Amino acid sequence: MPRRSLTTLMNPRFVQEHWWVSPGLRNLIFFVLAFLGLLVVGVLGYWLLAGWPLLDALYMVVITIFGIGYGEVRPINTPALRLFTMLIIILGSVTVVGMIGALVQFVTEGEIQEVLESQRMNQKITELTDHVIICGYGRMGHILAQRVRGSGLPLIIVDYNEERIREATEHGYLAHLGNAEDEETLIWVGVQRARALATVLPDDALNVFVTLTARGLNPKLTILARGEFPATERKLRLAGADHVVLPATIGALRLAYLITHPATLDFFDRNDGRSTINEVLGEIHLRMDELLVPENCALVNQTVADVEVRGDRAFIVVALRRADGTLIKDPDRHTVIQAGDTLIVVGHRGDIPHLTRKFALRRQMQYRGIRQG
């Protein structure tokens, strides 16, 4: 029988409730129980058929099963006893051989090591905090996981497909086998401690259910959802999604831009189209960043124009997000900065750290849902 994969033992409910499903362990338990049952039947048989004492009957059954070769405890001088003894010999030999084979299978398949490994994995999952949960490890989930890990954020993959979970673990990710729309599954992967959840399952209905369940468990969670059809976007937002991505729409817009602005897109598509905005901007020594304006900041109650002037024109405010989540794109130069606002700026990558120290700004690492103003 082939080696059983680690992902079968990944689910904690499998370990706690269905551990016996493992083939090697199941076979071993079966033959051990069969051996014990044979002992009981043998002892009762000699006791009832021949009237032997229980200790003599037990001794006879043991030496018969294991073929020790000792003499008979008492004379077996009736056809019934001889037939019963032959039956014990046959069944005992089969049981012992099967038990030894199951034990060898259990050990050689490494099932003990897999159980321990799954427990270590589950321990890591329970220690996760401020992490990202990715529901679905298809093509989109695979790329998303790479980017999230590249940014240094902790993450965990959730998928109901055992093969995809096996692939995720081989790629070095924490992974959990289960249905993401199940509350118990999301609680186990720490949805109440998570920073964000991205549901990129290929079924829109599943993404709606996952979004609804996650939002109910953590009202402050940032939820990003994939939608195949434009009509699904409204449903996902009603279910609690902060951001909805429509791959078909994005792909169509990208194709249209390739036709209308080929030179611009060619610049941003270097490195086989996989560069992030900051990677491309970095080639010309620019960087996009999010800067939180605290209450004690000198920029509070100043206008966007004042901010850019006081920053020696080292950066440009391309968007502003209010404390309530409202996003103002390309803000007017007279827009007033308030405490709790987040400035989305583009500037020289060497100047932005200087600006954060000069004005007591904080780089914003906690992303929240936004609504366009």
N, C-alpha and C positions, 0 to 999 in steps of 0.2 A: 504494500500500500504506500502511495507517495507521501512525502513529508507534508504535514499540515501547515498551512501558512500562519504567521503570527497574527494576521488581521482577524482570523476567526476568533481569537481570544482577546481581541482589542476591546470589545464592548464589556463594560463592568458587569452588566446584568448577565452576560454569557458566563463570565467567570464565577459570579455568585450563585446563579440559578441553574445554568446548563453546562457546568463543567464536565459532566459525564458524557457529553456528546462527542468529545474527542475520541477518535477510533481506538487508539492504543489503550487509553484509560478505560474506555467502555468495555473492550474485550477483556482486559485484566480483571475488572470487577465482575464481569459475567462468569469467568472461569473460577474465580475465588468463591463466588456464591455457589456455583455448581459443585465445587469441591466440598464446601461446608454442607450443602444439601445432601451430597452423597454420603458423607460421614453420618449424618443424622439417619438417613434411610438405612444404611448398613447396620448401625447399632440397633435400631428398632427391629430390623429383620432378624438378626441373630437372637435378639431378646424374645421376640414373639414366636419365631419358628422353632427355636431349640431351647428356649428358656434359660439362656446364658445370663450370667451377671453382666451388668452394664460395662464394667471395666474390662472384662474379658471380651465382650463384643466390640468395644472401641479398639482394643489392642489388635484384634483379628482384622478389623476393617483397615487399620493403618498399615499393618505389615502386608496385607493383600494388595492395597492400592499401590504402594511403593515397591512391591516385588522384593522384599527383604530376603525371602527364602527361608525364614524360620519355620519350624514345624507348626502344625495346627495346634491352636490353644486347646481345643476339645475335638473329639472325633466328629468328622463330618461324614455321617454314615447313612444319610437319607437322600433320595433324589432331589427333594426340594432344597435342602441345604447346598447340595453340589451345584444345582442350577443357579441358586442365589449367589453363591461364591463366584461362579464364572461370570455372572452379570456384573458383580462388583469389580472383578479384575478388568473386564473390558471397559466399563464406564470410567473406572479409576485411571486407567492408562490414558484414555482420551482426555480426561480432565486435566491430569498432570501435564501432559504434553502441551495442551492448549494454554494452560496457565503459564508455563515457562515461555512459550512462544509469544504470548501477549506481553509478558514482562520485558522480553528482549525488544519487542516492537516499541513498547512505551519508552524505553531508555534510548534506543538507537534513533528514534524519531526526534529526540530532543524536546519532548513535550514538557518536561519539567523546566527546562531552560526557557521555553516559550511562555509558560505561565509566569515565571519570574520576570521575564522581559516585559510582558504585558502589564504586570503590576508596577514595574518601574515607569512605564509609559503613563499609566493612569496616575501615578504620583506626580509626574511632571505636569499633567493636565490640571490637577487640583491646585497646583502652585501658580498657574498662570494668572496674571493680572495686567490690566491695561493693554490687552492683546487684541488681535484681529481674528475674527472667525470667518472662514471662507466656506460657504456651503456649496459644494459641487466642485469636483476636480476634473472637469473636462478640459477642452482646449482653452477656454476663457479663464477657468480657475487655475490652470497651470501657469499661464502668463502672469495672472494677478499675484499668485503666491511668490513667483520669482521676484516681482517688483517690491512686494511688501517685505520679503526677507532682505532684499538688497538695501532697503531703507533702514534696516536694523530693528524693525518692530517684531515682537513675538507674535506668532500666529499658529492657528490650528486648522486643519482641514476636516470637514464633516462631509461624508458621502455615504449613501446606502449601498453602493456597489463595492463588493469586496476586492475586485481586481484593481479598481481605481485607488482604493485605500492602500493596497499593497504597493502600488506605484508611488503614491505619496510618501510612504515610509521609506521606500528605497531612495527617494530623492532627499531624504533627511528631514522631512517635516513631521511634526506631531500630527497624528491623524486619529480620527474616531469613526468607527463603523456604526452608522445609525441614521435614522430619518430626521432631517433637520426641522421638519414641521412638528416634531414631537417635543413637548415641553421638557420631558425628562432628559432628552438628548442635549438640548440647549443649556439646561441647567448644569449638566455634567461637564460641558466644555467651558463653563464659566461665563455665560452670557451676562450675568449680573455684575461681573467684574471687568467686562470687555470694553475696549475703546470703540470698536466699530465691528459691524457685521456686514459681509457682502454675500448676497445670495445670487449665484450665477447658474442656477439649475436650468436645463433646457426647456422646462415646462413652466409657462407663465402662472398657471394655477398654483403650482408648488411654491413658486417665488412669492405669490400673494400670501399663502398660508404661512410660510416661514417668516415673512415680514410681520404679519399680524401677531404671530406667537412671540417673536422676539420683542416687538414693541410692548406687548403686555407684560413681559418679564422685566424689561428695563426701559422705562420711558426716556432716559437720557442717552440711550445708545444711538450712535450714528449708524443708520442703515442705508446701504447701497444695494439696489436691486436691478437685475437684468430683465428686460422685457423684449419679447419677440415682435409684438404688434403694438402700434401706437395707441390703440384703444386700451391697452393694459396699463399704460402709464398712470392714468387717473386712478385706477383701482389700486395700484401699488402705493400711490401717495395717500389715498384714503386709508390704506392698511397701516400706514406709518412710515413709509420709506422717505428718507431725506433727499436722496438722489436716485434717479432712474436713468439707466443707460439702455438705449435702443441700438444694438449693434447694426441692424439693417439700415437704420436711418443714418448712423454715423458713417457706415461704409458708402452709402449713396452720396452723402455730402462730400466725402473725401474724393470720390471719383469725379464729382462735378468740379471740385476745386482743382483737381489734376488737369482738367480741361481748360478752366478759366485762368488759373494762376500756376502754371507748371514750374516756373522758375522759383517762386517763393516756396512751394511745397518741396521742391528738390533740395532746397537748403535745409529744411527741417527734417527731411527724410534720409539724411546720411546715416551711416551705420545700419543699413538695411531697414530703415523705418522704425527702429526700436528705440531711438533716442528720446529721452524725456526733455521737457522744455528747458530745465536747468542744465542738462547736458549740452544742448545745442547752444544756449546762451553762454555757457561756460567757455565755448570755443572763441567767443568774442569778449571774454572777461566780464560778462554780466551774469546776474543772478536774480531770480524771482523769489521773494520771501514774504512771510506773514509776520507782522510786528504788532503785538498787543500794546495798547496805550493804557497804562495803569493810572490810578487816581492821582498819584504824586508826580506825574510826568509834566514837563514844562510845555508840552504840546497841547495840553487840554485847553479847550476854548479857542484854539488857534484855527485858522482856515487852512485848507489844503495848500493854497498858494504860499502862506506863511511857512508851512512845514517844509515845502520844497526849497524856499529861499533860505531858511535857517539851516537846512541840510546842505547848503552850498551847491544846490542843484546836483548833488551826487546821486540822487535817486528820483524816480517819478512814481507818484501814487496812481496806480492803474485801476484800483478798486478799493472800496471801503465797506467793511461789514460792521454794522451796528451791533451793540450788545444783545439786542433782541433777535439777531439772526438776519435782519434785512440786509441785502447786498445792494450796494450802489455801484454800478459799473461806470467807469470813466467819470468820476465825481467832478462837479463844477469847482473851479478854483476858489469859490467863495464858501464852499461847504465847510461847516464848523466841525472840528474834531472833538469828540466827547470821550470821557473816561469809559473804558471798557470796549472802545472801538478796536477793530483790527485793520491795520493798513496793509494792503497788498501792494508791494512795491517792486519795482525793477531798478536795479542800480549796479554799480561796479562791485564785483564780489569782494573786493578788499575794503570797500567803504561801509558796507552794511553792518559788519560787526562794530565798527567805530561809531556808527549812528546809534546802535542799541545801547552802547555805554554812555554816549553823550546825553541822550534824552531819557535814559532809564527805561528803555523799551524792552519788551520781552518777546522772544521769538515764539510764535504761537504754534504749539504742537498738538493741541486738542482741537480736532476739526468738529464742527457742529453743522447741523442742517441749516440751510439758508433759503430765503425766499426773495425773489427779485423785487427791488424797490422801484 
